[in-house]
C-alpha cells in the first residue's frame, strides 16, 4: 500500500489506549506536526476570518445564532416562531454582509415583520445537539476569553475543526499511513475555503469535519481492533453525529458500506465451524457497520418525529423559503442539483464570502479573484481524483472503497436531501456543496492513501502549503 508504514491489520495488533496513542503519535516530531497542522493552522485561519468579518454572514447565521440563544434559555425553537428580541437587536446593530434593504436601524426595537423573511426561525427543523453544545463553549469564550457573544460562539468552530483533524490524523495512523503522508492531507483540509468559512460562522456545518473524522476513526478501529466495545460505541457515535445535522448521517452510511465490503472480501467461503460465509460476514459487519447504520437511522427518525410534533405551522408555507418556491422541482433538476454535493471543499463561489468590507489590506481584487478560481478548481478535481481512483485499479484496498463509496454516497445523498426538502418545504432547495462537508475527511483520507510515489506526496504537500498562504491572502483581500 503506497504511503503506509505497515498494513492496517498488523498495525492494529497493539491493544489498549497506550498502544493506540503510541501508534497515532510515535515520536515527538509527530506530536509537534499534528499540533501544527491540526490545531495551530486552522485556529489561526478561523480567528483571522472572524476578525475581518464582524458582521453576520448571509448564510443563515442569524437564525443559527438565535437557535443558540434559545438553547441558552433551555428552549428548543419551533417552526413558526420568530427570532428572539435580543437576536433582532444584535442583527440591527451588527448588520449582515448582505445589504438588506430596509433593515431596521440599531437599537432594533421594530416589529419582527420589519425584518427579512418576517424574522421567522427557519432553522428550527435542525436537531439541537450542536446548538446545545455551543452554549457552554460560548460561556467560556465570553467569561474567560472576554469575547463578544457572537465572536465566542463563532470561535467554537476552531475547536470543532481542530478536534476533527486530530481524529482524522489518528484514523490515518490506525490504517497504516505514514506521518509524512498525513501532514499534506490534513493541512489541505484545514485550509479549504468551505471548512474555514463554515467554522468561522455560527452554523451546524461547523462540526461536520469532526463528525466525519470521528466516524472514519471508529470504522478504522472496528476493522483493525474489533472488540466488545465496537457495537455500542459505533451506535452511539453514529447517533451523535446525525444529531448534529441530519445530513451528517452520510458518514456512518459510507463507512458502514466500506466495512461491509472489507469484511466480505477478507472472509473465507466458510467459517472455522463450517458456518456459511454470509452468516459469518453478517455477524462481523453487524457489530461495526451495522451499528453505524442503525445509529444513524434511529437518530434521524427520532428527530424527524420530535420535530413534526414541535412545528407550529405547516413547513410548506414558511415565508422564509418563499423565494425558493418560484420553480417546480423535477427529476432531471434533482439529478442536476445533486451534483453540487460532489464538491464539498470548494463549491461554486466558495471564496466569495471571504470578500468582506473593511479589510485591512486593499489588494487588487482581480488578482485575488483569478487565483480563487484556480484554487477552487484544483481542490475540486483533487477530490474527484481521490474519490474515483478505485476505478482504475484491479486490486482494491480500503482506501479505494472508501473513495468510491464516498463519491457515490455524496451524489445519492444529494438526491435524497433534495427530495426530502422538497417534500417537507415544497421548495426547490438548490442544495450547496457544504451539505456534503461531512464526507470531506473520508475523501481526503482516500486520496492520500491512494497516492503513489515520493513526487506525488511532495506535490500534495507543496499544494497544501500554497493553499495555506493563499487562504490568508484571500481573507485579507477585497
Helices and strands as residue ranges (DSSP letters): H 8-11, H 16-24, H 28-35, I 36-40, H 41-52, H 61-72, H 85-94, G 112-114, G 116-119, H 129-143, H 149-174, H 179-191, H 193-199, H 208-224, H 230-244, G 246-248, H 249-266, H 277-285, I 286-290, H 291-310, G 315-317, G 319-325, H 331-337, G 338-342, G 352-354, H 365-388, G 389-392, H 398-425, G 433-439, H 440-450, H 454-476
